[in-house]
Structure formats: C-alpha cells, structure tokens
Amino acid sequence: MTISISPGISPGTALRALGAFEKTIDLYMYRNPVQFSLVARIDRQVSAVTLARALARLQERHPLLAASVDRSAVETLYRSAEGAVEVATRAAGTPWQAVVATEQTRPIPPEPGPLLRAVLIPGDTDCSVVLTFAHQITDGVGGLQVLLELIAALDGGVRERADGVPRAQEDLLGGRDVRAETGDAAAPVDSPAEDERMSAPGELVPFSALLPHVSALALDRELTTRLVGRCRAEGTSVHAALCSAASTVFHRRGRDFVRVLSPVDLRRAAGLPDDVANRFAGARTASEATRADDFWALARRHHESLARQRAPHALRAGSAALSESPPETPEDAEAMMAAVTAADIQITNLGAAEAYGPVPSSVTALWGPAQITQVRGEHVLGVVTVGGRLRMTELTHDPVAGLLPEMAAVLAQACAASDRDADPA
C-alpha cells in the first residue's frame, strides 16, 4: 500500500540555485544514484496515514523535504515539489535490511519530487520506519534530525517552522571569519593525497539495480561504554577507533595499504547552522600494515589526520577551490568523485543521537546511514549510537566475510588490553 498526503506547498516555486557542492552531487547522480536510508524501530504500532501526515508537517518545517531539482534552467534549481512524501507499507515482520537493500535499487528521480520516501514495516506490537533521502537535499546528520523529529511528531510533538530555505554551504563558509576562529588561517594542511597510493582514483561501476549485501551489528552497552572511556583515556575518538578497527581487519585480509573515507559534519567542524541540507566534506586517512600493530597508536594517527583535515581553514579552502572550479558535466563530476572519494571503506559515524536533541522514548533502535555510491569494491559503513549502544550498518556489492563481527572483536580486544594495562593488579 502507498499513501501520499499533500503538505499544502505551492508547487513549482523556485527555492534557490544549487550550490557548487550540491551541483556536484547532482551531476554525479545523473548516472549514479546516491541515496541513503535511516531506520528507526519504534515501540508501538503506527498507521501509514499517521506517518504520512507527520511527514507532511516536517515538509512545512524543512523546505528541501518538499523540493525537486530542476535541471532544465541555466542554473540547476531547487523547486517546491508537486507531490508529497510517498509512504509504502511492507508485510509485517519484513526485515529492515531487506527494505534498505531494495531502496538502493530504486533511484529517486530529481523531478517531480519530493526527494524523500518512507517505508513502514509493521510488527506485532511495534514497527520500523525507513526513510530514504536523495543526497541532493541533505546528508546523514540532516536525515537523522528529520527521523528524530518525525518520531517526535508521531508522539504529538510540534516543532516551530524553520527559517526558510537553507543556504548553500559554500555561501556559509565563504562568509565566516576563519582567521579569527583558528588564529592561523594560513596554517598548512598535511594532506594524505600527497601519497601516490592515497590519490589512486576509484573505478565506477554502471548502475545495475542489483541488491547490495547488507550486514548490521550492535555493540552491547557494556562494550560501547568501555569503548567511549578507552578512547578518552587514549586521547582519540570513537570514530578514529572505528577507522583503526576497519583498517586492522583489512590488513588481516592481506591488504598492505588501507584508505578510509570519513564524511566531516560542517555543523560541528565549522559551526554551520543545524539545517536539513548538505553540510559535509570528505576526509581520507590511511593505514599501512607495517605500522598497524599498535591499535591505539593507529587510532591516534587517524584522529590526528582527521583533525588537520577538519580544521575550519582547511574546510574553507576546499570549499573555495570547488566554488572556483566546479564540475560542469556529469563526466567531470564522476571524475572528481572517483578521485576524492576512493577508499577501501567509508565510515559515516553520526555519533550519539542524543547529541542532536532529545530522543523520543519510543525509539528502541536506530540504524544507518545505509547507502551505495557505485564505486567498485566499496564498503559503506553507517554508524549511530542511541540508548548507549553503537550500531553499525554496512552495504557493499563485494562482501568481506565477518567484517563487522571482526571489527567488534578488534574493538573488544583493544579495550580489554587497555583495561589490563591500566590495572596491573
């Protein structure tokens, strides 16, 4: 069953032109669908009609949730969409992993919009909601914000309207006084792209609508708590520990050099507004097998490299460079994306959901972001923590047996070894 309810937005109105980064994503998506899904399990049943009405309220709050992309004008534009968010219902008990995999085989067209859809999976006493976003309108952090607001709306919460259409991130970064923020706008950036192995481009695979392999794993609360504590004690981050764990597993599989791609949230890294829009940049770190014996030393190297790349002056410089020389064709965008995003694994870590505001008590689990980007051999890992449990979701067309369980084992072993070192008695 599919239900659509109009949010009452006047269709066809030009909202604004796409920024350089948004246009790059859109050009890439001419032939390479890029859309991501987030999943929430809720402790009660919800009807499709109720879900559709709640989504319509969110479209009124966040204009890009009610947008299409018009490629026919001189400038590619966001326009208000003619329809509403499609809500489909799957059979009760359908695994959310199967829904997420299927969502990757169904490109979201730029028109007529909206560039978002929802799937409801009923359960005996609960349900799961899967939201899938086209990447032209938002990133994982924005998607999580929408998902949490949606559940709050289902629980009767009403949020005030947003302040109009979010601005492009280049406009926001270009207007910030980065020198004042960092104290050193000219500080050099140690870019891993200087390593020839780091700069080797990826190979795009023509979209085939084949179902990707989906795997998921949740750490228990005890291990999640220990991991957070050990990262603080070791002077690193949970994200860097995940990079170290993934690198370790790939090294054990015989890879001498491992590249990890980490999307950087510009809301936190550069102080951009908390909009439902694209607010991210990419950062890549590397690991060599000959230097990967010490887990925490490797994690600190990932952490230090990420810190340099996410410094505000570095982010602004990258944004300015793209604005000055944006891709003009789908082929240009594909070449750029293949060059700057090629990696053995991408890890999108949204962190603790509670950091984005109160998490409705009805939420019992969150999963994602889950996506595929059409790069050969890619492993795309989405991570989010809620209720004290870190959850990982991996999508790939080239599965590595036991990747997530082995990553969890590596993390547990690293925490256990650190605990023994801290308590010699």
N, C-alpha and C positions, 0 to 999 in steps of 0.2 A: 504494500500500500504506500502511496506517495501523497503527501498533503502539502499544499502551498497556501500561505496566507499573506496577502499584500500588507506591507508596513505603512502604506499610505504615502510613499515618497513620490514626488513628481518625477516621472521618467524622462530621460534624455537630457537633463540639465548637465552642462559641463561643470565638473567639480574643480579640476586643475590639470595641468600637464604633468606627465610622469617625470620624476627627476632622473638624473643620469643613471643612478644605480637601479631604480625601478625599471627604466627603459632597457637596461642591460638584461635584467631578468626576463622582461617581456620578449625581447628579441631572441633570447636563448630558448624561450618556451614556444617559439614558432614550430619547432620540430621536436622539442624535448620537454614533455610535460614535467613540471616540477610543482608538486603539491604535497602537503603534509597533513597527517591526521593526528589528532589528540583524542584520548579515550578517558572517560570518567565512568566509574561504577558508582551507582547511587543506591542507597539502602532502602529504596521504596520504588514502587511502580509509577511510571509517568505515561500519560497518553500522548499519542502523536500530535493531537490538536493542541494540547497544553504546551508541548515542546515548540511547535510552530509559532504559537503566539508569543512565547518568551523570546524566540529568535527575532521576531518582528520588532519587539521592544528594543532589543540590542541594536538592530539596524538603525533605529532612530537615534541611538546614542553614538554609534560609530559609523560615520558616513561611508567608509570604504567597504563595510559589510553589505552595503546596498549599492555597489558600484559595478560597472562593466568597464572594459578597456576598449576604446575606440581607436583603431589603427588606421582609419581612413583619412584622418586630417593630416595637415602638415606636421603638427605636433601630436604625438600619441597622447590621448586624453583619458582621464577617468570621467565617466558619465554616470549619473544616477541610473540604476538598473530598472528595467521594466517589470521584473518579477520579484518574487520573494524567495527565501531560502527553501530549497526542496528538502522535505523530511521523508525519508523512506523507513519502512519498518521491516526488519528481518524476522525470521522464525525464532520463536522463543528458544533460548539456550544456544543460539549460534555463537561460536567462539569469536570474540572481538578480533583475534588475529586474522581470521578468515575475511572479515569485513575490511580490515585495514589493507590486506593484500589486494582485495578486489578494487578498493578505492584507487590504488595505484595504476590500475589498468584502464581507468575511465577518466581521460583528460577533461578538465574543466575549461570549456571554451571561453575566450575573452568576452564574447557577446552571446546572448543578451544580458548575462549576469543574473543574479549575484555570483561572485566568485567564491562561493562557500556552499557546502551542503552538509546535511546531517543524516545520520542513521541511528535509529532507535532499536535496541535489542532487548526485548522484554525477558524477564526472568520469573521465577516462581513468586518471589517476594521482593525482588529488586529489579534493576535494569542497568544497561550500559548505554551511554551516548557517545557516538563517534562523530566528531566534527572534522571536516576536511577542507582546507583552505588552499586556494591557488596562491602561489608565492608572490604574485604581483601586489597583493593587498596587505600582507603582514608577514611577520616572522613567528618563530616558535613562542617567544615571550608574549607577543601580542595575542597569539592564538590561545595561550594558557589563560591570559587575562579574560578573553571572551568566554572560554569554557567555565571559569570560576564565576563570572558574572551571570552566565546562563543558569548555572545551578542555583545561584542566589535568587535569581528571578523566579525559578521554579518553586523556591521556598517562600516566595512572597516579597522578596526584597526588590526595591526600586532604586536605581541609581539616577543621579541628575544627568542631564544631557552633556555631551562633550562640547568642546569649544570649536565647532566647525570642522572642516576638512584638515587633517594633519598635514603639515608642510613636509616637503621632501627633505631627507636627511642632509643632503648637500647644502641646502639653504640654511639649515640649523647649524651645521658645523662651520660653515663659512662665516656666520655671524658671531662666533664665540671668540673671546679673547683668550686664546690658548696659552700665550706667553704668560699672562697673569696667572692662569691656573697651574701651569707647570713650573714656572720660574726659569724655564730654559727651552724656548721654542725651537732653538737650533740644535738641540741635543741629538747626536747621531743615533740612528736606529740600526741595531745589529740584525740584519735580515737573513734568515736561513736560505733565502733564494740565491745567495751567493754560492752555495754548494751546487755543483752541477747535478748531483743526484736529486736535490730538492726541486730544481727547476724543470725536470723532465716532465713534459706535458702528459696528461691523461689521454685515453682513447675513448671517444664517444661511440656508443652502440645505438644504432637506429631503434627508435621506439617500436616495440613489438607487441605490447599489451600482454606479455607473459606475466603470470603471477609471480611476484617475488617470494623468496623464503622469508618467513617472519619468525623470530625467536624472541622470547621475553623471559626475564628473570628478576625476581625481587630479593634483595638482601633482607635478612631479618633485622629487627630493631636493634638487637644487641650488636651485630656487626656494623650496622650503619652508625650507631653511636660511637663504637670504638674507632671506626674509620675517621669520623669527624675529629675526634680527640687526638688521634695519632697525627693527622695532617697538621693540626695546630702545633703540636709539640715538635714536629719535624720542620716547621717553617715552610709549609707548602699548602696546597689546596686540594680539596676532594677532586676537582676536575683534573688537576695535574696527576693525582694518584690514578685516576681512570686512564689517562694517557699512558702512564707508566705500565699499568696492568695490561692494556691492549698491546703495547709495544712488546712487553715480555712474552705474551702468548704468541705473537707473530714471530718473534725471534726463535722461540722454541719450535716453531714450524719451519725453521730454516731460512728465514728472511734476515739478511745481514743489515739492511737499512730500512727503517720504517718511518713513514711520514704520517702525521696526524693532523687533520684539519679541524680547527675549533672555531665555530662562529662566535664573535665577540658582540655582546649586547651593548649598544652605544648608549642606552639609557643609563646604565650604571657606569660604563667606562668613560663616557664623555658628558654625562649629565644632561642628555637629551630628554625631552618630555616623555611621559609614560603613555605614549599613544599606541593605538592599534594600527600599526603601519610597519613598514620595514625600517628597522633601526639596528642594523648589524653590519659587521665587516668580518672578513675571514682572516684567520691567523694560522700559520702552519709551524709545527715543531717536528723535530726529528730525533731518532734514536739509532745508535749504532750497536750492533750485537757485542762488540768488543768492550763497550763501556756500559753494559746493561746489567752487570752482576749485582750491583747495589740498588735495590728497588727505590729507596728513598732518595738517594743521590740522583737517580734518573728522574724521579718526580720533581725534585727541585730544579733540575735543568729545564724540564718542560715548563715549570712555573715561571722561572726567570725569563725564558724566551717569550712566553706569552705576555709577561708584564711589560717587556720592552715594546712589543707589537701593539699592545692595547693602550700605551701612553697617549694622552689626548693629542699631542703634537703629531705623533705618528699616524693616528687615525685621520686627523685633519689633512695631513699631507697626502695620504692615499685617496681621500675623497676629492681633494682638489685635482689630483692627477687624472682621476676618472672624469671629472667635470670638464677638464680641458681637452681630453681626447677620448670621448665616449665612442663605443662601437656604433656603426651606422647601419649594419646589416645583420641578419641572423648569423651569417658566416663569421663576421667579426666577433659577435658575442660568443659563439661557440668556441672560437679560437682563444678568446680571453678566458672563458670559464674553464676550458680544458687546461690552460696554463696555470691558473691561480688556485684551482680547487683540487687538482690531482693529489690523491693521498691514498694510503693503504686503508685508512679508516677515518671517517668523520664522526666526531663526538659532539653532539649538541646537548649540553647539560643545562637545563633550566634551573637547576638548584632546588632549593626548598620552596614549594608552592606557597608556604606561609609568608614568604618574603614579599609577595605581591598583594597581601591583604588577607583578611580573614578567610579561611577555607570553610565553606559550609559543612556543618556537622554531618550532613547526609552523604558526603563523599567518603567512600571506603577505599578507593584506589584511583590512581592516575597513571596513564601510560603514554609514551611518546616523547617528542615528536617522531613520527614514523614516515619516512619518505625514501624515494629513489631518485637519482638525478641523471641516469642514463650514462654513467661512466663505467667502462669495463672494469670488472673486478672490485667494484666499490663495496664497502661495508658502511652503512649509515646507522649510527647508534644514537638513539634518543634517550635521555636520562632525566628523570624528575623525581623529587623526594617529597613525600607527603605522609603525615602521621608517623614520622620517624623511620620510614622505610624507603630506601633508594631503589628505584625500579629502572631497569634497562630494557629497551626495545630495539632490536636490530633488524634491518631489512637489507637483503642482498640477493643477487642472482647467482652468486658464487659462494655458497656457504662453506665456512670453515667449521668442521665438526667440533662441537663443545666450546666454541669461542666464549660465550657468556658464562657458562659454569666454570671454565678455567680462569677467566678474569676474576670471578668471585673468589675462587680458591687462592689465586695470587694475592688478592687484597687481604683475605683472612690470614694467610701465612705471613704477610708483611706486618700486619697488626700484631699477630701473636709473637713474632720475633722481636718487635719493638717493645712489647709488654715484658718479655723475658729480660731484655737488656735494661729496661727501666727498673726492674725488680730482681736483682741478682739473688736475693734470698729465696 
